[in-house]
Amino acid sequence: MFRIHPIVSNYRQGRRLNSPLAPLIHDAMSPDPADPSAALPSSSAEPGPPRWPRLRAVGRTLGALLLGGLAVLGAVAFVRLGLVPLIDTLFQPGPAWLSIFRRVGIVVAALAAYAAYVRWFEKRAATELRLQPLRLLLGAAGGAVMVGLPIALLFALGAYELVLWRGFPPALLGVAGLIGIAAFLEELVYRCLLFRVLERTWGTVFALVAQAVVFGVGHLENVVQGGTGDAVAMLVSVTLLGLLWAGLFVLTRNLWVVAAHHAAWNFTILLSGVPLSGIEDWRALAPLESRYAGPDWLTGGLFGPESSLLVITVTAAVVVLLLRFARRRGHFVARSV
């Protein structure tokens, strides 16, 4: 160890020196103007991106999601908890008419609330709400075929067995309406709102993954009676479905196409007489009375065919093809922060 001269130490500490050696010490310790390294900072690490813009982006995104969610879900709650009971009290239209008014009112109120949110908050027209009948029919056909073919193959393989043909009861029409409304609301909330708001700030890839995970976790309550295997299989299958319907939205940018695909998917499962997303209530109304005759990994177990390895494999393959096609057509959006 060596000792620093007191004069040098005092100079380093910023003290005033009254020594004849002070000018020499100053010259020795000052950077050489001809040395290019003298202008460089002491640390070689480059400064990272500023944090405040990202924090502001997170705040804006959360605020937009909160406002949009309050608008849509608040409108639905107003119809169900406020308007419908009021009409029932004043006019007493009867259960059938009251049910029709409730369903139509929920759809109209949710659409109006979302359109108002987009118009006033985002300052644009809600082009994703444009009705395109032909594309809607194609979306519905795609959903029915995509899950119907694997289910037919499961019947052919003996994993599902037909017990009885019941025909089509009138009550099935009401169930179809409920399935359609549920699919519409899920696509409005998860794809038109959650996915699109996330995509606007963080890009398509992040938004695809985030909304799919949220969509999958939101269905955990459907397998509360099952075990860990049921929950894991359900999370994988529903997360893939979230990617599927978000990918279809990326490609079409249309609510009705995706909602039609979603509704037709669910209704096709119901028609086959097996559980729909873990729901047993409607199986008695299905035209087919069916039962499981194979292992859970093939039948889908508690959650139904959506958790079947066959359906999961088909869905994963379609997701990959759909997203590659959408990317090649330039439908992916880069992150803005």
C-alpha positions in Angstrom: 0.0 0.0 0.0 1.3 3.5 -0.8 0.5 6.8 0.8 -1.0 9.8 -1.0 0.7 13.0 -0.4 -1.4 15.4 1.9 -1.4 18.1 -0.7 -2.8 15.7 -3.4 -5.4 14.4 -0.9 -6.5 17.9 0.0 -6.8 18.8 -3.7 -9.0 15.8 -4.4 -11.3 16.8 -1.5 -11.8 20.2 -3.1 -9.8 22.2 -0.5 -8.1 25.4 -1.5 -4.3 25.0 -1.7 -1.8 27.7 -0.8 1.2 25.7 -2.0 3.6 26.4 -4.8 2.9 22.9 -6.0 -0.8 23.6 -6.6 -0.5 24.6 -10.3 1.5 21.5 -11.0 -1.0 19.3 -9.2 -3.8 21.0 -11.1 -2.1 20.3 -14.5 -1.4 16.7 -13.6 -4.9 15.9 -12.5 -6.8 17.8 -15.2 -7.9 15.8 -18.3 -5.8 16.2 -21.4 -7.9 18.1 -24.1 -6.2 16.0 -26.8 -7.2 12.7 -25.1 -10.6 11.7 -26.6 -11.3 9.4 -23.6 -11.3 12.4 -21.3 -14.8 13.5 -22.6 -16.3 10.0 -21.9 -18.3 9.4 -18.8 -16.7 7.3 -16.0 -19.2 4.5 -16.5 -19.3 2.6 -19.9 -22.9 1.6 -19.5 -25.4 3.4 -21.7 -28.3 5.0 -20.0 -31.5 3.0 -20.3 -34.8 4.2 -21.7 -36.6 6.8 -19.5 -39.1 5.3 -17.0 -41.6 8.0 -16.9 -43.0 7.6 -20.5 -43.6 3.9 -19.8 -45.2 4.6 -16.5 -47.5 7.1 -18.1 -48.3 4.6 -20.8 -49.2 2.0 -18.2 -51.4 4.6 -16.4 -53.2 5.6 -19.7 -53.8 1.9 -20.6 -55.2 1.0 -17.2 -57.3 4.1 -17.3 -58.7 3.3 -20.7 -59.5 -0.2 -19.7 -61.2 0.9 -16.5 -63.3 3.5 -18.3 -64.3 1.1 -21.1 -65.1 -1.7 -18.7 -67.2 0.6 -16.6 -69.1 1.8 -19.6 -69.9 -1.7 -21.0 -70.5 -3.6 -17.8 -72.3 -0.6 -16.3 -74.7 -0.5 -19.2 -75.4 -4.2 -18.9 -76.0 -3.9 -15.1 -78.3 -1.0 -15.7 -80.5 -3.1 -18.0 -80.5 -6.2 -15.8 -80.8 -4.6 -12.4 -82.6 -1.4 -13.2 -84.5 -1.2 -16.4 -85.9 -4.7 -16.6 -87.3 -4.8 -13.0 -88.8 -1.3 -13.6 -90.6 -2.5 -16.8 -91.7 -5.7 -15.0 -93.2 -3.6 -12.2 -94.9 -1.0 -14.5 -96.1 -3.2 -17.3 -95.9 -6.8 -16.2 -95.3 -8.2 -19.7 -94.9 -11.8 -18.5 -91.7 -14.0 -18.3 -91.4 -14.7 -22.0 -91.5 -11.1 -23.1 -89.4 -9.9 -20.2 -86.7 -12.4 -21.1 -86.7 -11.2 -24.7 -86.5 -7.6 -23.6 -83.7 -8.4 -21.2 -81.6 -10.1 -23.9 -82.1 -7.5 -26.6 -81.6 -4.7 -24.0 -78.3 -6.1 -22.9 -76.9 -6.4 -26.4 -78.1 -2.9 -27.4 -76.9 -1.3 -24.2 -73.5 -2.9 -24.4 -73.1 -1.9 -28.0 -74.2 1.7 -27.4 -71.9 2.0 -24.4 -68.9 0.7 -26.3 -69.6 2.9 -29.3 -70.0 5.9 -27.0 -66.7 5.1 -25.3 -64.8 4.8 -28.6 -66.4 8.0 -30.0 -65.8 10.2 -27.0 -62.7 8.8 -25.4 -60.8 7.5 -28.4 -62.2 10.1 -30.8 -62.9 7.7 -33.7 -65.7 5.7 -35.3 -66.1 2.1 -34.0 -65.4 0.4 -37.3 -65.1 -2.9 -35.6 -68.9 -2.9 -35.0 -69.8 -2.7 -38.7 -72.2 -5.6 -39.6 -70.8 -7.7 -42.5 -73.4 -10.5 -43.1 -71.3 -12.6 -45.4 -68.2 -12.6 -43.3 -70.4 -13.2 -40.2 -71.8 -16.4 -41.9 -68.4 -17.5 -42.8 -67.2 -17.0 -39.2 -70.1 -19.1 -37.9 -69.5 -21.9 -40.4 -65.8 -21.8 -39.4 -66.5 -22.2 -35.7 -69.0 -25.1 -36.3 -66.7 -27.0 -38.6 -63.5 -26.4 -36.5 -64.9 -28.1 -33.4 -67.5 -30.3 -35.1 -65.0 -32.3 -37.1 -62.9 -33.3 -34.0 -66.1 -34.2 -32.1 -67.3 -36.4 -35.0 -63.9 -38.1 -35.0 -64.2 -38.7 -31.2 -67.5 -40.4 -31.8 -66.0 -42.5 -34.6 -63.1 -43.5 -32.4 -65.5 -44.6 -29.6 -64.4 -41.9 -27.1 -68.0 -40.6 -27.2 -71.0 -42.9 -27.5 -74.5 -42.0 -28.7 -77.1 -43.1 -26.2 -80.3 -41.5 -27.6 -81.6 -39.2 -30.3 -84.0 -36.7 -28.8 -84.7 -34.3 -31.6 -84.8 -30.5 -31.3 -86.9 -29.3 -28.4 -88.3 -25.7 -28.7 -86.3 -24.7 -25.6 -83.1 -25.2 -27.5 -83.8 -21.9 -29.4 -83.7 -20.0 -26.1 -80.4 -21.7 -25.2 -79.0 -20.7 -28.6 -79.9 -17.1 -27.8 -78.1 -17.2 -24.4 -75.0 -18.8 -26.0 -75.0 -16.1 -28.7 -75.3 -13.2 -26.1 -72.6 -14.7 -23.9 -70.2 -15.1 -26.9 -71.0 -11.5 -28.0 -70.3 -10.1 -24.6 -67.1 -12.0 -24.2 -65.8 -10.9 -27.5 -66.8 -7.3 -26.9 -64.9 -7.3 -23.5 -61.9 -9.5 -24.2 -61.2 -8.8 -27.9 -62.7 -5.4 -28.7 -61.8 -3.8 -25.4 -59.0 -5.6 -23.6 -57.0 -6.8 -26.6 -57.4 -3.7 -28.6 -56.5 -1.3 -25.8 -53.4 -3.3 -24.9 -52.4 -3.6 -28.5 -52.6 0.2 -29.0 -49.8 0.7 -26.5 -47.9 -2.6 -26.2 -48.3 -4.1 -29.6 -50.1 -7.1 -31.0 -47.9 -9.9 -29.6 -48.1 -8.7 -26.0 -51.9 -8.1 -26.3 -52.5 -11.5 -27.8 -50.7 -13.3 -24.9 -52.1 -11.0 -22.1 -55.7 -11.2 -23.1 -55.5 -15.0 -23.7 -54.1 -15.6 -20.2 -56.8 -13.4 -18.6 -59.5 -15.2 -20.7 -58.2 -18.6 -19.5 -58.0 -17.7 -15.9 -61.5 -16.2 -16.0 -62.9 -19.7 -16.8 -61.3 -21.5 -13.8 -64.6 -21.4 -11.9 -66.0 -23.8 -14.5 -63.8 -26.6 -13.1 -64.0 -25.9 -9.4 -65.2 -29.5 -8.9 -62.3 -31.0 -10.7 -58.7 -31.7 -9.9 -55.4 -30.1 -10.8 -55.3 -32.0 -14.1 -58.7 -30.6 -15.1 -57.6 -27.1 -14.2 -54.4 -27.3 -16.2 -56.0 -28.8 -19.3 -58.7 -26.2 -19.1 -56.2 -23.3 -18.8 -54.3 -24.6 -21.9 -57.4 -25.1 -24.0 -59.1 -21.8 -23.1 -55.9 -19.8 -23.4 -55.5 -21.3 -26.9 -59.1 -20.3 -27.7 -58.3 -16.8 -26.5 -55.4 -16.7 -29.0 -57.7 -18.2 -31.7 -60.4 -15.6 -31.4 -58.0 -12.7 -30.9 -56.1 -13.8 -34.0 -59.4 -13.9 -35.9 -60.0 -10.4 -34.7 -56.6 -9.3 -35.8 -57.3 -10.6 -39.2 -60.8 -9.2 -39.6 -61.0 -6.3 -37.1 -64.7 -7.1 -36.8 -66.6 -8.0 -33.6 -69.5 -9.9 -35.4 -67.2 -12.3 -37.3 -65.4 -13.4 -34.1 -68.6 -13.5 -32.0 -70.3 -15.7 -34.7 -67.3 -18.1 -34.7 -67.4 -18.2 -30.9 -71.1 -18.8 -30.6 -71.2 -21.4 -33.4 -68.3 -23.2 -31.7 -70.2 -23.4 -28.3 -73.5 -24.3 -29.9 -72.0 -27.2 -31.9 -70.6 -28.6 -28.6 -74.0 -28.3 -27.0 -75.7 -30.1 -29.9 -73.4 -33.1 -29.5 -74.7 -33.8 -26.0 -71.3 -33.5 -24.1 -70.4 -30.8 -21.5 -69.9 -27.3 -22.8 -67.0 -25.6 -21.0 -67.8 -27.6 -17.9 -71.5 -26.7 -17.9 -73.9 -29.6 -17.5 -77.1 -27.7 -17.2 -78.0 -27.7 -20.9 -77.1 -31.3 -21.8 -80.7 -32.4 -21.3 -81.8 -30.1 -24.1 -79.3 -31.4 -26.6 -80.6 -33.4 -29.6 -78.1 -36.1 -28.8 -77.7 -37.8 -25.5 -74.1 -38.8 -25.3 -71.7 -40.3 -22.8 -68.0 -40.7 -22.4 -66.4 -44.0 -23.2 -62.7 -43.0 -23.4 -59.9 -41.6 -21.2 -60.1 -38.0 -20.0 -57.2 -36.8 -22.1 -59.2 -37.8 -25.2 -62.7 -36.9 -24.1 -61.8 -33.7 -22.3 -63.1 -34.9 -19.0 -65.0 -32.5 -16.8 -64.6 -29.5 -19.1 -65.8 -31.3 -22.3 -64.2 -31.6 -25.7 -62.4 -28.2 -25.5 -60.0 -29.9 -23.2 -59.6 -33.0 -25.4 -56.0 -33.4 -26.7 -57.4 -33.8 -30.2 -59.3 -30.4 -30.0 -56.3 -28.7 -28.4 -54.0 -29.9 -31.1 -56.4 -28.8 -33.9 -56.8 -25.4 -32.2 -53.1 -24.9 -31.7 -52.4 -25.7 -35.4 -55.1 -23.2 -36.6 -53.8 -20.5 -34.2 -50.3 -20.8 -35.7 -51.6 -20.7 -39.3 -54.0 -17.8 -38.5 -51.4 -15.6 -36.8 -48.8 -16.3 -39.5 -51.3 -15.3 -42.2 -52.3 -12.2 -40.2 -48.6 -11.1 -39.8 -47.8 -11.7 -43.5 -50.7 -9.4 -44.4 -49.4 -6.7 -42.2 -52.1 -6.8 -39.5 -49.7 -6.8 -36.6 -49.1 -3.6 -34.7 -45.8 -2.6 -33.1 -45.6 -1.4 -29.6 -45.6 2.4 -29.2 -43.4 2.6 -26.0 
